[in-house]
Each structure stands twice: as C-alpha cells, then as structure tokens.
Amino acid sequence: MNGKLIIDLVALGFIIWFIYSRFAGVKGLRNVSSDQLQEVMDGRDDGGGNGKNKFILIDVREPGEVKQGFIPGAVNIPVTTMSRRVGEIPKDRQVYLYCRSGMRSKQAARILRKQGFKEISHLRGGIMSWKGKLTQ
C-alpha cells in the first residue's frame, strides 16, 4: 500500500467514527415522546414507575435559544456548560433532557452518564416535537 492510500483509509475511518459517535444512541438513555413527557409533568407518571413525582427537566440549549420559548418548569443548563454545572443536578431524581432537535440532549446524556447518573431520558425530537405550552 502506498502512503496516500493509508492516510485516506485512516481519514475515512475517523470520519465514520465521528459520525457514528454523534448519532449513535446513548446506553441506557430512554427516549420519551411529547405525550409521555407531558404525563410526567402532569404527575401521572414519573418515568420510574414508583408513583413519586421526582424529576428534573433540563433545557440544554443556549440562553439565546431559550428566550424564544421553553417548556414550563425547565432549568436551563446548556450542554456547553454541563460538565461544569453537573453538581447542580440531583442524582436522586429522574433527569429529562431536551434541546432543539434531540442531538444536544444526547450529548448532555453522555456527560451525565459519565458522571454516574442512571435515570436519564430525553425528549425525542427536542422542543420541535413538543405539543404542550411554552413559556417565554
């Protein structure tokens, strides 16, 4: 093999790995629909099946995006600051994450998983899929 072919193969492998790592699911991450999240928020379900309403809803978008509207009761912890602010999130609660479309909430879930969080869910499709009311 010549040197250029080896470099091309390594570059291709890196690109495939990068794309896979961005779009692959997060182990143990539960995907919830807008309706399922609404049930949690209404107190009909906590996602854990134990009858307790112990959850935290985190909007991982940037503050400028949040100004356009957010799900009532959500706390804004941008994914870009998640590693530094992980101490603000109680580990004894079910964590629900959302962003604009679902990609950044998966990144946030990876960060939380590495920090030992077990009960993590994210809104499939992000706020774009949300059917409920928004607060501005």
PyMOL commands that set and color helices and strands:
alter all, ss='L'
color gray80, all
select helices_A, chain A and resi 3-23+34-41+63-66+79-88+103-114+126-129
alter helices_A, ss='H'
color red, helices_A
select strands_A, chain A and resi 30-32+55-59+75-76+94-98+120-123
alter strands_A, ss='S'
color yellow, strands_A
deselect
rebuild
show_as cartoon
